[in-house]
Amino acid sequence: MFKKILFSTTGTSLCDAAARVAFDMANRYGAKLFIIHIFGIPDRSYSQAAIDIKTGEKVDLNSDHFQKVQEEIKQTYSEQIKHNKECEFEILAGIPGTEILRTARKKDIDLIIMGARHSKKEKKSPQQKLIIGNTLQTVARSARCPVLIIGRTAASFWGGISNILFGTDFSKASDSAFLFAYKLARTLKCTLNFFHVINISEDSSGNVMDQNEIDDRIRDARAKIREKYLSRMEEFEDYEIDVWEGIPYVEIVKYSREKFADLIIMAHHSKKIDLEEANIGTTMEQIALRSNCPVISINHTDKI
């Protein structure tokens, strides 16, 4: 299922959680792990120099510096490398999102793993800390393969994939996420949990659904899951269906805890817009930042 995994790292403690999952998955599923570090953005002066992302200082783009940075990254993950022989390191200079996508295409990557935490040097308000950064937005929007996001340290302590949560809003985008979730559950012999949330937030006019309407929608949603998804599964019976009411991201995070989910799989967004223009949806964003397990975002279908 995962033959080639790409892990993008800053080489700092902010990426420790994502690194833990990347090395674990590569070792557990026999995948080759490509570890890339983009250390600087090229200077606009057309010189052989770049602005170091970590320090903000200008550095020379020469082979000695590339080698030095690579040795630092290897040293950072020296313990993990002992247990993962199939590792390849690459140090690049450029715009992080662009270089990650370029490497993923060049290496024909099956899965990209990234963290979602902000740099400690960045002064972020509590509200800003609940917003995914530009690099992750760029990669999740344009990657041709699934993108696995680690939003919290707690999400990195796991024992592999045995229980998958597929969250759906029945949008066209969710169809692609279902195909990947079903394929993964079937390949790894996992339990597949189908979950939909009846959004009871007030609409723009201030209307609130009464309980009879909520109950009707729950019944309709359960029937729709059976019609839309279960009818497409062949000889796969290890699944559960649940429909709750509430605020979608809150209920999905709660449900994942209750079911001890190892992985959440959802569509990158639910709006009917060009895939290359869609940012990660608000619900997906909040789940990725709050979940106790890794979250996979699906936008394009090339690698499904």
C-alpha positions as CSV (number, residue, x, y, z in Angstrom):
1,M,0.0,0.0,0.0
2,F,2.7,2.4,1.0
3,K,5.9,1.7,-0.9
4,K,7.4,5.2,-0.9
5,I,6.8,7.7,2.0
6,L,8.0,11.3,2.0
7,F,8.7,13.0,5.3
8,S,9.4,16.7,5.3
9,T,11.2,18.0,8.4
10,T,12.7,21.2,9.8
11,G,15.1,19.2,11.8
12,T,13.7,20.7,15.0
13,S,11.7,19.2,17.9
14,L,8.5,20.6,16.2
15,C,8.8,17.7,13.8
16,D,9.4,15.0,16.4
17,A,5.8,13.7,16.4
18,A,5.6,13.5,12.6
19,A,9.1,11.8,12.5
20,R,7.9,9.2,15.0
21,V,5.0,8.3,12.7
22,A,7.0,8.5,9.5
23,F,9.7,6.1,10.7
24,D,7.2,3.8,12.4
25,M,5.1,3.5,9.2
26,A,8.1,2.9,7.0
27,N,9.4,0.2,9.3
28,R,6.0,-1.4,9.9
29,Y,4.9,-1.5,6.3
30,G,8.2,-2.0,4.6
31,A,8.3,1.3,2.8
32,K,11.3,3.3,1.6
33,L,11.4,6.6,3.5
34,F,12.5,9.8,1.8
35,I,13.5,12.5,4.3
36,I,13.8,16.0,2.9
37,H,14.8,19.2,4.6
38,I,14.3,22.6,2.8
39,F,16.8,24.8,4.7
40,G,16.6,28.1,2.9
41,I,14.7,30.3,0.5
42,P,16.9,31.6,-2.4
43,D,17.9,35.2,-2.0
44,R,16.3,37.6,-4.5
45,S,19.7,39.1,-5.4
46,Y,20.4,36.2,-7.9
47,S,23.5,35.2,-5.9
48,Q,24.4,31.8,-4.7
49,A,22.8,32.5,-1.3
50,A,19.6,31.7,0.6
51,I,17.8,32.8,3.7
52,D,18.0,30.0,6.3
53,I,14.4,29.2,7.4
54,K,15.5,28.2,10.9
55,T,17.8,31.2,11.7
56,G,16.7,33.9,9.2
57,E,20.3,34.4,8.3
58,K,21.8,34.5,4.8
59,V,23.9,31.4,3.9
60,D,26.0,30.4,0.9
61,L,24.5,27.7,-1.3
62,N,27.6,25.6,-1.7
63,S,28.2,21.9,-1.5
64,D,29.9,22.2,1.9
65,H,26.9,23.8,3.5
66,F,24.5,21.2,1.9
67,Q,26.7,18.4,3.3
68,K,26.8,20.1,6.8
69,V,23.1,20.4,6.9
70,Q,22.6,16.8,5.8
71,E,24.9,15.5,8.5
72,E,22.9,17.6,11.1
73,I,19.6,16.0,9.9
74,K,21.1,12.5,9.9
75,Q,22.4,13.1,13.5
76,T,18.9,14.3,14.6
77,Y,17.4,11.0,13.5
78,S,20.4,8.7,14.1
79,E,18.4,6.4,16.5
80,Q,15.5,6.0,14.1
81,I,17.9,5.3,11.2
82,K,19.3,2.2,13.0
83,H,15.9,0.5,12.7
84,N,15.0,1.9,9.2
85,K,17.7,0.9,6.6
86,E,15.6,2.1,3.7
87,C,16.1,5.8,4.2
88,E,17.2,8.5,1.8
89,F,18.0,12.0,2.8
90,E,17.8,15.1,0.5
91,I,18.7,18.7,1.4
92,L,17.1,21.4,-0.8
93,A,17.0,25.1,-1.1
94,G,13.7,26.7,-2.2
95,I,10.2,27.5,-1.2
96,P,9.1,24.6,1.1
97,G,5.7,23.8,-0.4
98,T,7.1,23.8,-4.0
99,E,10.0,21.6,-3.2
100,I,8.0,19.1,-1.3
101,L,5.5,18.7,-4.2
102,R,8.4,18.6,-6.8
103,T,10.1,15.8,-4.8
104,A,6.9,13.9,-4.4
105,R,6.3,13.9,-8.1
106,K,9.9,13.0,-9.0
107,K,10.1,10.1,-6.5
108,D,6.5,8.9,-7.3
109,I,5.6,9.1,-3.6
110,D,2.6,7.2,-2.2
111,L,2.2,9.2,1.1
112,I,3.5,12.5,2.4
113,I,3.8,13.0,6.1
114,M,4.0,16.4,7.7
115,G,3.5,18.1,11.1
116,A,1.0,20.9,11.5
117,R,2.6,22.8,14.4
118,H,3.8,26.4,14.2
119,S,7.4,27.4,14.9
120,K,8.1,28.4,18.5
121,K,9.8,31.5,17.2
122,E,6.5,32.6,15.5
123,K,4.3,34.7,17.8
124,K,0.9,33.2,17.4
125,S,-2.3,34.1,19.1
126,P,-4.5,31.2,20.4
127,Q,-6.7,31.7,17.4
128,Q,-3.8,31.6,14.9
129,K,-2.5,28.4,16.5
130,L,-5.7,26.7,15.3
131,I,-4.9,27.5,11.7
132,I,-2.8,25.3,9.5
133,G,0.3,26.9,8.0
134,N,0.8,27.9,4.4
135,T,3.2,25.1,3.5
136,L,0.9,22.4,4.6
137,Q,-2.0,24.2,2.8
138,T,0.0,24.2,-0.4
139,V,1.0,20.6,-0.2
140,A,-2.4,19.3,0.8
141,R,-4.0,21.2,-2.0
142,S,-1.7,20.1,-4.8
143,A,-0.3,16.7,-3.8
144,R,-1.2,13.8,-6.1
145,C,-1.0,11.4,-3.1
146,P,-2.6,11.4,0.3
147,V,-1.2,13.7,2.9
148,L,-0.9,12.5,6.5
149,I,-1.0,15.3,9.1
150,I,0.3,15.1,12.7
151,G,-1.3,18.0,14.6
152,R,-0.4,17.0,18.1
153,T,2.3,15.0,19.9
154,A,-0.5,12.7,21.3
155,A,-1.3,11.7,17.7
156,S,2.1,10.2,17.2
157,F,1.9,7.5,19.9
158,W,0.2,4.6,18.2
159,G,0.7,1.0,17.3
160,G,0.0,0.9,13.6
161,I,-3.4,1.0,11.7
162,S,-6.1,-1.4,12.8
163,N,-9.1,0.9,13.2
164,I,-9.9,3.6,10.6
165,L,-12.5,6.4,10.9
166,F,-13.9,7.7,7.6
167,G,-15.7,11.0,8.1
168,T,-18.1,11.9,5.3
169,D,-20.4,14.8,4.4
170,F,-21.6,12.9,1.3
171,S,-19.9,15.5,-1.0
172,K,-18.3,14.4,-4.3
173,A,-14.9,15.0,-2.6
174,S,-15.8,12.5,0.1
175,D,-16.2,9.8,-2.6
176,S,-12.4,9.8,-3.2
177,A,-11.7,9.7,0.5
178,F,-14.0,6.7,0.8
179,L,-12.2,4.8,-2.0
180,F,-8.9,5.3,-0.2
181,A,-10.3,4.4,3.2
182,Y,-11.9,1.2,1.9
183,K,-8.8,0.2,0.0
184,L,-6.6,0.8,3.0
185,A,-9.0,-1.1,5.4
186,R,-9.2,-4.0,3.0
187,T,-5.4,-4.2,2.5
188,L,-4.5,-3.9,6.1
189,K,-7.6,-5.9,7.4
190,C,-8.8,-3.0,9.5
191,T,-12.1,-2.1,11.0
192,L,-13.7,0.7,9.0
193,N,-15.9,3.2,10.9
194,F,-18.3,5.2,8.8
195,F,-19.2,8.5,10.5
196,H,-21.4,11.4,9.6
197,V,-22.4,14.4,11.7
198,I,-25.7,16.2,11.4
199,N,-24.6,19.8,11.8
200,I,-26.9,21.5,14.3
201,S,-25.2,24.9,14.3
202,E,-27.5,27.8,13.7
203,D,-27.9,28.8,10.1
204,S,-27.6,32.4,8.9
205,S,-31.2,33.1,9.8
206,G,-30.8,31.8,13.4
207,N,-33.0,28.7,12.8
208,V,-32.3,25.7,15.0
209,M,-33.5,22.2,14.1
210,D,-35.9,20.5,16.5
211,Q,-35.2,17.0,17.7
212,N,-37.7,15.3,15.4
213,E,-36.0,16.8,12.4
214,I,-32.6,15.7,13.8
215,D,-33.8,12.2,14.3
216,D,-35.2,12.1,10.7
217,R,-31.9,13.3,9.4
218,I,-30.0,10.7,11.3
219,R,-32.1,7.9,9.9
220,D,-31.7,9.3,6.4
221,A,-27.9,9.6,6.8
222,R,-27.5,6.0,7.9
223,A,-29.5,4.9,4.9
224,K,-27.4,7.1,2.6
225,I,-24.2,5.5,4.0
226,R,-25.5,2.1,3.1
227,E,-26.6,3.1,-0.3
228,K,-23.6,5.3,-1.2
229,Y,-20.7,3.3,0.3
230,L,-21.6,-0.2,1.5
231,S,-23.1,-1.1,-1.9
232,R,-19.6,-0.6,-3.4
233,M,-17.8,-2.9,-1.0
234,E,-17.1,-6.5,-1.9
235,E,-16.9,-9.2,0.8
236,F,-15.9,-6.7,3.5
237,E,-17.9,-6.9,6.7
238,D,-15.6,-5.4,9.3
239,Y,-17.3,-2.0,9.5
240,E,-19.5,0.1,11.7
241,I,-21.9,3.0,10.9
242,D,-22.7,5.9,13.3
243,V,-24.4,9.2,12.8
244,W,-24.4,11.9,15.5
245,E,-25.6,15.4,15.8
246,G,-23.4,18.3,16.8
247,I,-20.6,20.5,15.5
248,P,-18.8,18.3,12.9
249,Y,-15.2,18.7,14.0
250,V,-16.0,18.4,17.7
251,E,-18.0,15.2,17.2
252,I,-15.5,13.6,14.9
253,V,-12.7,14.2,17.4
254,K,-14.8,12.8,20.2
255,Y,-15.9,9.8,18.1
256,S,-12.3,9.0,17.2
257,R,-11.4,8.9,20.9
258,E,-14.4,6.7,21.8
259,K,-13.6,4.2,19.0
260,F,-9.8,4.3,19.7
261,A,-9.3,5.2,16.0
262,D,-5.7,4.9,14.7
263,L,-6.3,7.0,11.7
264,I,-8.9,9.5,10.4
265,I,-9.5,9.8,6.6
266,M,-11.4,12.7,5.1
267,A,-11.8,14.7,2.0
268,H,-9.5,17.8,1.8
269,H,-12.6,20.0,1.4
270,S,-16.3,19.7,0.5
271,K,-16.8,22.7,-1.7
272,K,-17.6,22.4,-5.4
273,I,-14.5,24.3,-6.6
274,D,-11.4,23.6,-8.6
275,L,-9.2,21.2,-6.7
276,E,-6.1,23.4,-7.3
277,E,-7.9,26.4,-5.7
278,A,-9.4,24.7,-2.6
279,N,-7.8,25.2,0.8
280,I,-8.2,22.6,3.5
281,G,-11.8,22.9,4.7
282,T,-12.5,24.3,8.2
283,T,-13.7,21.0,9.6
284,M,-10.7,19.1,8.3
285,E,-8.4,21.8,9.6
286,Q,-9.7,21.7,13.1
287,I,-9.7,17.9,13.2
288,A,-6.1,17.7,12.0
289,L,-5.0,20.1,14.7
290,R,-7.1,18.6,17.6
291,S,-7.1,14.8,16.9
292,N,-5.4,12.2,19.1
293,C,-4.5,10.2,16.0
294,P,-3.0,11.0,12.5
295,V,-5.3,12.5,9.9
296,I,-5.1,11.8,6.2
297,S,-6.3,14.5,3.7
298,I,-7.4,13.3,0.3
299,N,-7.7,15.9,-2.6
300,H,-6.5,14.3,-5.8
301,T,-7.2,10.7,-6.9
302,D,-4.0,9.9,-8.7
303,K,-2.7,7.6,-6.0
304,I,-5.9,6.0,-4.8
